[in-house]
Amino acid sequence: EVQLVESGGGLVQPGRSLRLSCAASGFTFDDYAMHWVRQAPGKGLEWVSGISWNSGSIGYADSVKGRFTISRDNAKNSLYLQMNSLRAEDTALYYCAKAKLSGFDYWGQGTLVTVSS
Amino acid sequence: DIQMTQSPSTLSASVGDRVTITCRASQSISSWLAWYQQKPGKAPKLLIYKASSLESGVPSRFSGSGSGTEFTLTISSLQPDDFATYYCQQYNSYPGITFGQGTRLEIK
């Protein structure tokens, strides 16, 4: 059974940093690209960042470029999102998602990030 | 970035109805489109990928069509479990993946 479990969310002040983790199991992690998607309270889905199976291709939404860094450790079956210079508008539930050829076929339950003073 | 526009934003329908949700892309995305269903407090669930391919385990009352800039998600006969929010997502312009704003399907 595929499982994606996010962790690392919490309450953080504006301008500070936070690192999210996603532990994957039930599939061959290093065969697939992985992504982070967020959802602000009561709002729609926003793609944040994605990384290819070997970290050779990485992308970011314009809203986080230069502030967030995605990475993965295939030996640990883990995905990460380093979030720096956090802003109030980064407040959201952050999901990690497994990619297939077109679309994201498995999602975690999310970890909540709240940016507030 | 490619913009995805869904219509309608809200749709009221009854059990047994046939419903269609439209998603338009600001430029051609070939068939690189997916549809998701999301229920309150839950993660999104993939329904359709590559515009018209049904994800494993998804009921056959769900179907997708379209290519280029215009796409549709059709539910042939609404069931009580189908009342949820639906999102389209384009996967053509990586890294600029984008979602539509969502369509809330509610009970009439």
HADDOCK unambig.tbl for C-alpha pairs under 7 A between the chains (distance, minus, plus):
assign (segid A and resid 44 and name CA) (segid B and resid 101 and name CA) 5.76 0.50 0.50
assign (segid A and resid 44 and name CA) (segid B and resid 102 and name CA) 6.38 0.50 0.50
assign (segid A and resid 45 and name CA) (segid B and resid 99 and name CA) 6.41 0.50 0.50
assign (segid A and resid 46 and name CA) (segid B and resid 98 and name CA) 6.93 0.50 0.50
assign (segid A and resid 46 and name CA) (segid B and resid 99 and name CA) 6.51 0.50 0.50
assign (segid A and resid 47 and name CA) (segid B and resid 97 and name CA) 6.33 0.50 0.50
assign (segid A and resid 47 and name CA) (segid B and resid 98 and name CA) 6.24 0.50 0.50
assign (segid A and resid 59 and name CA) (segid B and resid 95 and name CA) 4.63 0.50 0.50
assign (segid A and resid 60 and name CA) (segid B and resid 95 and name CA) 6.31 0.50 0.50
assign (segid A and resid 61 and name CA) (segid B and resid 96 and name CA) 6.40 0.50 0.50
assign (segid A and resid 102 and name CA) (segid B and resid 32 and name CA) 6.19 0.50 0.50
assign (segid A and resid 102 and name CA) (segid B and resid 33 and name CA) 6.91 0.50 0.50
assign (segid A and resid 102 and name CA) (segid B and resid 34 and name CA) 6.68 0.50 0.50
assign (segid A and resid 102 and name CA) (segid B and resid 49 and name CA) 5.53 0.50 0.50
assign (segid A and resid 102 and name CA) (segid B and resid 50 and name CA) 5.59 0.50 0.50
assign (segid A and resid 102 and name CA) (segid B and resid 91 and name CA) 6.33 0.50 0.50
assign (segid A and resid 103 and name CA) (segid B and resid 34 and name CA) 5.52 0.50 0.50
assign (segid A and resid 103 and name CA) (segid B and resid 49 and name CA) 5.83 0.50 0.50
assign (segid A and resid 103 and name CA) (segid B and resid 91 and name CA) 6.99 0.50 0.50
assign (segid A and resid 104 and name CA) (segid B and resid 46 and name CA) 6.61 0.50 0.50
assign (segid A and resid 105 and name CA) (segid B and resid 46 and name CA) 5.58 0.50 0.50
assign (segid A and resid 107 and name CA) (segid B and resid 43 and name CA) 6.34 0.50 0.50
assign (segid A and resid 108 and name CA) (segid B and resid 43 and name CA) 6.85 0.50 0.50
assign (segid A and resid 109 and name CA) (segid B and resid 42 and name CA) 6.86 0.50 0.50
assign (segid A and resid 109 and name CA) (segid B and resid 43 and name CA) 5.70 0.50 0.50
